[in-house]
């Protein structure tokens, strides 16, 4: 790979544990890095989602100065792209300086053109290239400091939403940290099916648990008889908790199971001394967007920037696109076992 001054570029080999450890040590220390920059995503993306990976790092004098995880997604239905990173709220370059950042982005563009993709996508939390086309009005993230005490966190929730949390407590709901993903997956798969969206595979979520260990946790809420009502799979990174995938039973709404679930996650995070609750990505104008605002979180736009090579406009591969309306309605009518079997083959190309 090319060099600039004494800066060299390298590609992460998932079989080399020493390189992955160096990568993760950099990610932990780099202020720009997120959980979605961790090296474990390389194997999950390659082995479970079956996408070619190009995890790049820039190095100088034996020290890593920047990383960029990339995956190639090639689908007849959804197009051909190089993205950092599919199924991640955040991505793009995480670097210590402009030289490393520029070198990694230049290499990403070279790889994209060599592969013949339709576009390159970098998922940033801040706008970095005003001259690149960007999708910065579709997705937002919700992040808020965790108060130092349980009482302060409860009082920070707006009154109407706080009443829903107290309703869940009054209904005798109980939260559990699950050792596996079975209860979570049953609730998640049923939930996304009701919304007309293909589900990721159970194998994918098991791979998250196996790869990230204690930094990937499942919290499940049950009623007072032990019936699972609501579940969330969260990541832990530095002093943050990131609830990322979730699902609910139809009975959860009347019992305030979803509200109680996130309160329990916040309460437990406070007890662990964590500082930031990252409610994650939502599409503007959707139910999850409104739900998070009701908790007192303010949206921050996400900036997904593109280099277009074989297309004239940025892709719109999301349920808000009217052309997917018939597909969504058809998916809702599929039997759940059929949807769970077929879904992973489709959704792996959406990201």
URQUI-V297412 format. One record per residue. OMEGA is omega in radians with two decimals (* if undefined). Layout:
omega = (OMEGA,OMEGA)
This chain:
omega = (-3.05,3.10,3.00,-2.99,3.14,-3.13,3.11,3.14,-3.11,3.11,-3.10,3.03,-3.06,-3.13,-3.10,-3.06,-3.11,3.11,3.12,3.13,3.09,3.12,-3.09,3.09,3.09,-3.11,3.14,-3.05,-3.02,-3.10,-3.11,-3.02,3.12,3.09,-3.07,3.01,-3.06,-3.05,-3.10,3.11,-3.13,-3.12,-3.14,-3.13,-3.10,-3.02,-3.07,3.14,3.07,3.04,3.02,-3.10,3.08,3.14,-3.01,2.96,3.09,-3.04,3.07,3.11,3.08,-3.12,3.07,-3.12,3.11,3.10,3.09,3.08,-3.12,3.05,3.10,3.13,-3.06,-3.07,3.08,-3.11,-3.00,3.03,-3.02,-3.02,2.93,-2.95,3.01,0.03,-3.14,3.12,3.12,3.06,-3.08,3.12,-3.11,-3.10,2.91,-3.01,3.14,-3.08,-3.07,-3.13,3.13,-3.14,-3.12,-3.13,3.14,3.13,3.09,3.11,3.09,3.12,3.11,3.11,-3.14,-3.13,3.10,3.13,-3.14,-3.11,3.09,-3.12,2.99,3.14,3.07,-3.05,-3.07,3.02,3.06,3.08,-3.11,-3.08,-3.13,-3.12,3.09,2.96,-3.09,3.02,-3.04,3.07,-3.08,-3.06,3.00,3.00,-3.11,3.14,-3.10,3.08,3.02,3.14,-3.02,-3.12,3.12,-3.13,-3.13,3.09,3.11,-3.11,3.12,3.10,3.11,-2.93,-3.09,3.12,3.09,3.11,3.11,3.08,-3.14,3.07,3.10,3.10,-3.14,3.14,3.07,3.13,-3.08,3.07,-3.12,2.95,-3.05,3.09,-3.11,-3.04,-3.00,-3.11,3.08,-3.03,3.12,-3.14,3.13,-3.07,3.11,-3.10,-3.10,3.08,3.11,3.13,3.09,-3.09,3.08,-3.13,2.91,-3.04,3.02,3.13,3.13,-3.10,3.06,3.11,3.07,-3.14,-3.10,-3.06,-3.00,3.01,-3.09,3.09,3.05,-2.96,3.08,3.04,-3.13,3.10,3.08,3.01,-3.05,3.06,3.11,3.13,3.11,-3.12,-3.00,-3.09,3.13,3.03,-3.05,3.01,3.06,-3.09,-3.06,-3.11,-3.08,2.93,-3.06,3.02,-2.93,3.11,-3.09,3.07,-3.09,2.95,3.12,3.14,-3.06,-3.05,-3.10,-3.11,-3.10,-3.11,-3.13,3.12,3.14,-3.13,-3.09,3.04,3.14,3.10,3.12,3.14,3.14,3.11,3.09,-3.13,3.12,3.13,3.13,-2.97,-3.03,3.02,-3.12,-3.07,3.01,-3.01,3.01,3.03,3.13,3.06,-3.14,3.09,3.09,3.09,-3.12,-3.14,-3.11,3.07,3.12,3.09,3.14,3.10,3.09,-3.09,3.02,-3.10,3.00,-3.05,3.09,-3.01,-2.96,2.83,-3.07,-3.12,-3.08,3.10,-3.07,-3.11,-3.12,-3.08,3.11,-3.11,3.14,-3.06,3.12,3.13,-3.09,-3.09,3.12,-3.06,-3.14,3.12,3.14,-3.14,3.11,-3.11,3.13,-3.08,3.10,2.99,-3.06,3.12,3.11,3.13,-3.14,3.11,-3.05,-3.00,-3.09,3.13,3.14,-2.99,3.13,-3.12,-3.12,3.07,*)
